[in-house]
Amino acid sequence: MKTMLDIYRAYFRVSVAMQLQYRASGAIWMIWSILEPVIYLVVWATVAKEQGGAVHGFGPRDFAAYYMVLFVVNHLTFSWVMHDMQFRIQFGHFSFALMRPVHPIHEDICDNVAYKLVMLVMTLPALVVLYVLFDPRFDTTWSAVLAFVPVLFTAFLMRFMFEWALALAAFWTTRVTALNQIYFSLLMFFAGRVAPIALLPPILQSIAAKAPFYYMVGFPVDVLLGHVSTNELWIGFATQLFWLTAAWLTVRFAWRRSAAQFSAVGT
């Protein structure tokens, strides 16, 4: 355990230094991550006003609260490993990772967390500006906040493991762009990023309740905003743990075969 903590400290120091070195490119990505929820917020707030002030119980201020929390949750759970894996394999960067006695997923976790911490410099002022501009209505409670913390942490692990498992497809094909696009399209729609899940037709809500995407982003948002009952909270948390375990087992199962495939191609 102490050895792994030392490894994480070393990786994290390097990752923070790298993120500070490339903070301009990080800022560009952060600007897009801010614009996405703002665009959907403006669209749905406009629709609510034109339909008499609300859409399925969501008024403009409710949409503002939803997309502000969504912005934070998406920032704290997203990863870029699915985009980078193909590049790292094709250009031989993964050779160095395979030579180390530590699984490369640990370095990726540290890189991901370091980016999020460094970019908090932009996240917090953005939230203040959004609060002033859109006047969100938060009806959350302390119990919802306490439940939100483990749900958010599990969502981060679940999404990271799920995307790392999908990224391993890059070991078997030279192009994974189509797979990534399909995944992110499903994530946008069923995670509640385009619209709250409550606004979808019942059949799509049923699909979202069984698929993993909602539990990566939308579920933590609904928990913090108090949109789920106690029973729904426990069912949702159990679903998160199920998908996290499935993703972790997939990574464990596929990693050795993927690394062997890379070595075979490289030789």
N, C-alpha and C positions, 0 to 999 in steps of 0.2 A: 504493500500500500504506500509506504513512504517513497519507494522508488518511482511509482506512478505519479505521486504528487510532485516530486522533483522534476520529472519529465514534463508535466503540465506547466509548472512554473517556467521552465526554460522555454518551452514552446510559446507560452503566452507572452513572455517578454519580447521574444523575436517578433511575434505577430503584431503586438502593439507598435513596435518600432517600424515595421513595414507599413502598417496602416497610417501612421503619422507621416511617413515618407511620401505616400501616395494619397494624401488626404484630398487633393483636388479631384481626382477621379472618383473617390468615394463620395465626395460632395455632389458630383453630377448624378450618380446613382440615387443618392438620397433625395435630390430634387424631384426625380421621376416618381419615387415612392411617395412623395408628398402630393404630387399633382394627381396621381391616380384616384385616391379617395376623395380629393376635393372635386374632381370632375363629376364623379358619381353622386356626391353630396349635392352639388348644385342642380344636377338633373332631377334627382328624386325630390328635392325640396321644391323645385318648380312644379313638378307633377302634383305634389301634395297641395300646393296653393291653388292650382287650377281645378282640383277636384274637391274643393270646399274646405281645405285645411289639413286633410289627412289621407293617407293611403294605408288601409288595413291597420288603423290605429297609430301609424307613424306620421307625426307632423314634422314640419321643417326642423324644429329644435330637437326632435327625437332622432331624425336622420343625422343631424350634426353630431349628437352624442355618439351615435352608432359608428359613424365613419371616423371620428377622432380616436375612439378606442380601437377600431379596426386598423388604423394607421399604426398605432403603437404595437398591437399584437402581431401584425404582419412584419413589422421591422424586427421584432424580437424572435420570430420563428423562422424567417426565410433563410434560404441558403442558395449558393450559386454552384454547388458541386456538380450538378447535372450539366452545367454549361462548360465547366473547366475540365471535366474528366477526359473528354475526347481530345482536347488540346494537349493535356499532359501525357496522354498515351501516344498520340501521333508524333509528337516532337521529342519523345524519349525522356521527358521529365520524370516519369514514373519509375524509371530505372533507379534513380537515387533513393526513392521511397522504399523500393523493394530491398535495397541493400541495408536498410536500417533494421534493427531488432525490434522496432515498435510499429504496431499497426498504423498505417497512414491516416486512419480515421481520426486519431487523437490530434494530429496536427491540424486537420481540417476543422475540428471542433474549436480549437484555440483560435484559428484564423477567423472563424465565424463570430465567436464571442468578442474578440478584440475589435472587429469592425463595428459591431453594434455599440460597444462602449464608447469608442472614439466618436461615432456619429451621433451620440446623444447630445453633443454640442449643438447640432443642428435640429435635432428632434424636439428638444424642450422649447426653444424659441418658436418653432413652427406651431406647437400646440397652443402656446399663448396667443399667437396671431389668430389661429383658427377659433379659439374661444371668444376672442373679442369680436371677430367678424360674424360668427354664426350663432352665438348665444345658445350653446347646447343645453339640453335639459337632462341632468343626471338624477335618477331616482334610485341610485344604488344604496346598498346598506353595508355595514361593516362585515356582516356574515358573508355577503357576496364578495367583498374584497378578500376576505380570508380564503374563501373557496377558489377565488380566481388565481391565487399564487400557485398552488400545486397543479391546477388545470393548465395554466400557461406553461409551466416548466415541462409538463408531460407533452403538451402540444409541440414545444420546441424539439424535444427528443424524438417524438414520433415523426414529425416532418423531416427532421434531419436524417434519421435512419431510413425512412421511406425513400427519400430522394437519393441517398447514398446507394441504396439497393438498386434503384432504377439506373443510376449512373454507371453501374457495373456492366450494363449492356454495351458500353463503349469498348469493352474488351473483345466483343464478339462481332462488332460491325464497325465499318469505317465512318458511318454517318448516323448520328443519333438525334439530329435536328427534328425529324418528324415525330419521334417518340417524345421528345421534350415539349414540342408544341401541343401534342395531344394531351399530355399530362397537365400542362399549365392552363390549357383551355378548360379542362375539367375542374382544375383548382379554382380558377376565376369564378366559374359559375356555381359550383356546389360548395365552395368554402364560404360563400356569402360576401364575396368581394364586389361583384356586380350589383347585387341587391341582397338585403337580408333574406335569409331562408324562409322566414314567415310570409314573404311576398310571393313565393313561388307557388305554382299549382300543387294541389295535394299529392299527386303522383310523384312529382319531382321532389317534394319535401320528404316523401317516403324513401326515395332513392338516396337523398342526401343523408338521411338518418342511418343508413346502412353502409354507405361508402366512407372512406377514411378522410375525405377532403374537408368536410365541415368541421371535424374534430381537430384539424390543424390550425384553423383560424376562427371560423364563425362561432364555434362553441365557447371558447374563452371570452369572446366579446359578449355573447348572450349571458354568460354567467356573471360577468362584472356588472352588466346593466340590469340584472335581476329579471331576465326574461325566461328563466327556467325554474321549475319547481324543485323541491328537494329530491323527489323521486327521479326526475329527469336529470338532475345533477349527478346522482350516483350511477345511473345507467350510462350517461355520457362519459363519465370518468372511467367506468369499466370498459367501455368501447375504446377509449383512448389506449388503455393498457393492453387490450387485445391487439389493436393494430400496431402498437409499439413492439410488442413481443413478436408479432408476425414479421415486421420489418427487420428486427434484430436477428431473428433466426435466418431470414433470407440472406442477410449480409454474411453471417457466419458460414452458411452453406455455400454461397456463391463465391466468396472471396478467394478461397484456395484454388478453385477451378479457374477463376478469372486471372489470378496471378500466374497460374501455370500456363494458361493460354497466352498471356503476354510474353512469358519467357520463351515459349515455343516459337512464337512469331519473331521475337527479337533475335533468336539464334538462327 
